[in-house]
Amino acid sequence: MRAYYQIAMTMLLLLTIRTLVATGADVIQCGNLIYAGTQTSRCFSDEFLGEVQKKTTIQTERRFKSVKLDSDELFKFPFIVITGESNFYFSPKEREHFKKYLENGGFVLASAGCSSKNFDESFRREMKTIFKDPIQKIPAEHPVFSILNKIDKLKLRHDEPPPPCLEGLKLNDKMVLIYSAHGLNDTAHTSGCCCCGGNEIQNSIELNVNILLYALMH
């Protein structure tokens, strides 16, 4: 049954790629958020965007573009990332934009940089404030773990409890946000960022490729 499912997902992926090419879709631009005033998501590697181009015919910009959460420019991006290592609070306008963005087709990939507990607590608080319901654990059989790269285990740099997992937020039965309390940042491919004092998921590039493809297909 799993083999048939994998074949079906591969066919759907190919169909999505062909549709993007046939319709002359613009090159996909992904954004990284500036939020809570001046906090940035710059320490999230965009290396996986190049991997998407290598492994598919989907055209993506090779670099993220910074975008403020409270700006109208936010709604031009189909996919954005948010990360950080500090406590934060969204402003009322940022909360309004975050909700509106997800309700109108946008997709968010969120990650606690260096597995930061401060960011994790702040992000969970903000999601509960905006959406009321907490984010939920994504099961291992979800297509995000197999849509292109087969991922059987999330591998931590430092193997310590709790074990890593992905969590998600659904609106109208559609997954619109994926979150990891462990770092998906791939700081080995960033400039001026490191995770020497924290923890990261080592196979984050493969996982981030899957997440972007899943977002584009849904």
N, C-alpha and C positions, 0 to 999 in steps of 0.2 A: 504494500500500500504506500509506504514512504517513497519507493522508487517511482511509482506512478505520479505521486504528488510532485516530486522533484522535476519530472519531465514536464508536467503541466505548468509549473512555475517558470521553467526555462522558456517554454513556448510563449508564455505571457510576456516575459521580459523581452524576447525577440520582437514580439508584436508591438510592444511599447516603443522600442527603439526605432522600428520601421516607421511607426506613425510619426514620431518626432522628426525623423529625416524627411519623410514624404510631405509633411506639412510645412517644411522649411522653418521649423521652430528655431527661435533665436538661441544663441549660445546661453546656456544656463549659468546665471550669476548667483553665487551663494554669499550670504552676508554674515559678518560676525558682529555681535551686538555691543554697543556702548550703552550702558544702563546705570541706573541709580546715580545719575549725575555724571561721574567721570570714570566709573569702573568699565574696564574693557574686556573683550574676549580674545585679545591678540595672542595669548598663549595657547592657541588651539591650532595645530598644524593643518595646512590645506593640502598636504601631500596626497591624501586620498582622492582629491579631485583629479589629479594626474592619472591615478590608477583607474579611475572610471573611464577616462579616455583611452587608456591602453587596452582595457578588457572589453569595452563596448564601443559602439559608434556614436554614443551620446557626447555631444560637444559641451564642455563646461569651461568656464574661465578657470585658469590655473591658480588664481589667487582669490582669496576672500576680499570683499569690500566692506569696510567698516560702516555701520549704519546705527543711528541713534534710535533707541526703542520708542522715544516720544515724537519721532519725526514721521511725516507722511511718506517719506521715501521707503520706509519699512515695507510697505505693501507692494513694492516692485519686485521683491525677492520671493521665490517659491520655497526657499530653504535657508534657514539661518541657524547659527550655533551661538550658544551662550555658555561661558565658563567663568571661573574665578576661584579665588582662594580665601575671600574675606566675607564677613557679614555684610548684608546689604538690605535695603528696603526699596522697592519700586515706588515711584511717585504715583499719585492717582491717575495721571495721564498715561504713564507707562503701563499701569495695570489695564487701563481701558484699551490701549493699543495691543497689548499682548493678547487679550481675549479676542478682540476684533480680528487680529491677524490669523489666529487659529480657526476662528469660526468662518473665515472667508477663504479657506484653501491653503493657508500657509502651513509650513511644517518646521518644528523646532527640534534640534538635537542639543541636549543640555548635558553638561558633564562637570562634576566637581573637580577642579584642577588639583592635581596631587592628592586626590581623594580627600579634599579638605572637608572637615566636619563643619566648619563655620559656614562654608558655602552651602553644604547639604542642608543644614538646618534652615538657612535663610530661603533657599529655593523651595523646600517643602512648605514652609510657612506661606510664601507668596502664592504657590499653586493652590493651596487650600483657601486662601483669602479670595483669589480670583474665581476659582471653579468650584469651591465648596468640597467636592469629593477628592480624596487623596489619589495620587497616582498609584497604579497597580502593577505588580510584578508580571513581566511578559514570560509566558511559558516557553520551555526549550523547543517545542515543536513549532513555534511561530516562524513564518517564512523569513523574517529578518535575519535568522541564523543560517539560512540556506539559499537565499534568493540567487546568489552568484557564488560566493565563497561559503564552503561548508565549515561551520564553526561549531565544534562539539563542546568546547570549553573556553571560558574567558580566563586567560592566563595572566596572573598578577606578577609584577616585578618582585614584590615581596609577598610570599604566600602566607597570608595571615587572615584570621577571621574578622568580620563575616565574609563568606565567599561572595564574589562579585555577581551581579545580576543586572539585567536591564529592566527598567520600569517604564510604563507608558500611560498616556492620557488619551482617552477616547471621547470624541464628541459625535453624537448621532451614529454610534457604532463604527466610527472611523478613527483609526489611530492618527493623531495629529502631533504628538510629542513623544519623544523617546529620551529617557534620562538614565544616566549612570552616576551613582554615588562614588564610583571609582573612576579615576581619570581615563578618559578616552582621547586625551590631548595630543599624544604622540610627540612629546617635547623633543625627542631626538631629531626631529625634522623642523624645529622652530629656531628662530634666532633670538638670543637674549632671554630665553626661557629654559628652565630646567626643573626636574622633579627630584632632585637629590635628597630633599628632606621629606618626601612623601611617597606615594604609591601610584602606579599606573597599570592599566591593562595593556599587556605587551602586544596582543594581536589586534590592536585598535584600528589599524589601517584597513584590514580586511572587513572588520565589523562596520566601520564608517562607510566603506563602499556599499555594503549591503543596505545600510540605513538610507543612504541617498537614493539608491535604486528603488527601494521600497517606497520612499516618499514620492518619487516621480510616477510610480505605477499606481498609486492610490490617491 
